[in-house]
Amino acid sequence: MKKVELNVIGMSCGHCAKVIEDSVGSLAGVEKVLVDLKKGNVAIEFHSNLVTMEQIKETIDEQGYDIA
């Protein structure tokens, strides 16, 4: 299991957090997604043999958010 924290630009409310948690959380291999709006980051635990960082970043980008 791999853990990573990404700084995400553009998150400002509970809806933003839910969109990211639901979209990233739906990827096969993602175990946990925690959004911290105050810090502007997303903590993700995932199985790197099932999902790549690139797939996770693309999913966040597809929701309209940028990664710093």
N, C-alpha and C positions, 0 to 999 in steps of 0.2 A: 504494500500500500504506500502511495506517495501522497505527501501533503504539500500544498502550495498556497501562497497568499498573493493575490493580484490586486493592484490598485486600479480601480475602475472609475472612469470619469463620467459624470452625468447622472449618477444615482442621487436622488434627493428625497424620496418618500417611500412609504411602505409598499406602494404598487411597484416601484422600481425593484425593490428587494425581492418581491414575490415573483416578478417576471424572470429575474436572473436565477433565483432558487429553483423555480419550476423548469426553466429551459435547460440549465446545466444539469440539474438533478435528474432529468429524464434521459440523459446520455447513459448508454450501457457502460458499466464500470465505475460510475460516479457513486460514491457511498454517502458523502455528506457535503452540503453547501451551506455556509454561514455568511450572511451579508452583515457588515458593520457599516451603517450609513454614516456615523460620526467620523470614522476613520477613512471612509471611502474605499473599503477593500472587501474582497470576497475570499474566504478561506475554503479550500476545496480538498477533500480526501478522495483519491481515486486509484483504481488499479491501472497502472501504466501499460499493462499488456492488453487491456481492453479498450482504452481510450487514450488519445494523445493530448498533450498540451495544446497543440495546434487546433484540434477539434474543439476543445473547451474555449479557446480564445475566439474561434470563428463563431461559436454559438453565442457568446456574449456580444460580439460585433453585430451579428444578425439581429439582435434585439435593440440595436441602436446606441450601444454604449462603447466607449473607447477604453483601451487598456493603456495605462501610463507606462 
